[in-house]
Amino acid sequence: MMAEKSGLEKLDIGALSPEQQEKLRQFKITTRIANEKYLRSHPEVEVLLSDFLRDVFLKRPADIREFAADHFTDPNLSKTICSKLQGNLD
């Protein structure tokens, strides 16, 4: 299981002081806002990911890592994404 491999079997919330917990909460909020701003200013990311996920669900590759490597190193990927972005703008 993933939790055992990463060493995060149980989270010890009490390990952080209230001040540390508040700083962590603020950091998470700030990070989420920054990520949202980035994604909104880069619509190509959504097209890139949705295109990849659509292909994964349609083709159901046995080796997802190899499939992803092939997908994201496709020399025509940039043209494909640009054309899909143009299609979304029309």
C-alpha positions in Angstrom: 0.0 0.0 0.0 1.1 3.5 -0.7 1.0 4.7 2.9 3.4 2.1 4.0 5.9 2.9 1.2 5.9 6.6 2.0 6.1 6.2 5.7 2.9 8.2 6.2 0.8 5.5 7.8 -0.6 7.8 10.5 -0.5 11.5 10.5 0.4 13.0 13.9 -1.5 16.3 13.9 -0.4 17.0 17.5 3.2 17.2 16.2 2.6 20.8 15.1 2.0 23.6 17.5 -1.1 25.8 17.0 1.1 28.5 15.4 2.7 25.9 13.0 -0.8 24.6 12.1 -2.0 28.1 11.3 1.1 28.8 9.2 0.6 25.5 7.4 -3.0 26.3 6.8 -2.1 29.8 5.4 0.6 28.2 3.2 -1.9 25.7 1.8 -4.4 28.5 1.0 -1.7 30.7 -0.6 -0.5 27.8 -2.7 -3.9 26.8 -3.8 -4.6 30.4 -4.9 -1.3 30.6 -6.8 -2.0 27.3 -8.5 -5.5 28.4 -9.5 -4.1 31.7 -10.9 -1.5 29.8 -12.9 -4.0 27.3 -14.3 -6.4 30.1 -15.3 -3.6 32.0 -17.1 -2.5 28.8 -18.9 -5.5 27.1 -20.5 -3.1 24.8 -22.4 -2.5 22.9 -19.2 -6.2 21.9 -19.1 -6.2 20.9 -22.7 -2.9 18.9 -22.3 -4.2 17.0 -19.3 -7.7 16.3 -20.6 -6.3 15.1 -23.9 -4.0 12.8 -22.1 -6.7 11.4 -19.8 -9.1 11.0 -22.7 -6.5 8.9 -24.5 -5.8 6.8 -21.4 -9.5 6.0 -20.9 -10.0 5.2 -24.5 -6.9 3.1 -25.1 -6.5 1.7 -21.6 -2.7 1.0 -22.0 -1.1 -1.9 -20.1 2.0 0.2 -19.3 0.8 3.7 -18.3 4.3 5.0 -17.8 5.4 4.1 -21.3 2.1 5.4 -22.7 2.6 8.7 -20.9 6.2 9.0 -22.0 5.1 8.4 -25.6 2.2 10.8 -25.3 4.2 13.7 -23.8 7.2 13.3 -26.1 5.1 13.2 -29.3 6.8 15.8 -31.6 3.3 16.9 -32.8 2.0 17.5 -29.3 2.5 21.2 -29.3 0.6 21.5 -32.7 -2.2 19.3 -31.4 -2.6 21.4 -28.2 -2.5 24.6 -30.2 -5.1 23.5 -32.6 -7.4 22.3 -29.8 -7.0 25.7 -28.1 -7.9 27.4 -31.3 -10.9 25.2 -31.6 -12.0 26.2 -28.0 -11.6 29.9 -28.9 -13.8 29.7 -32.0 
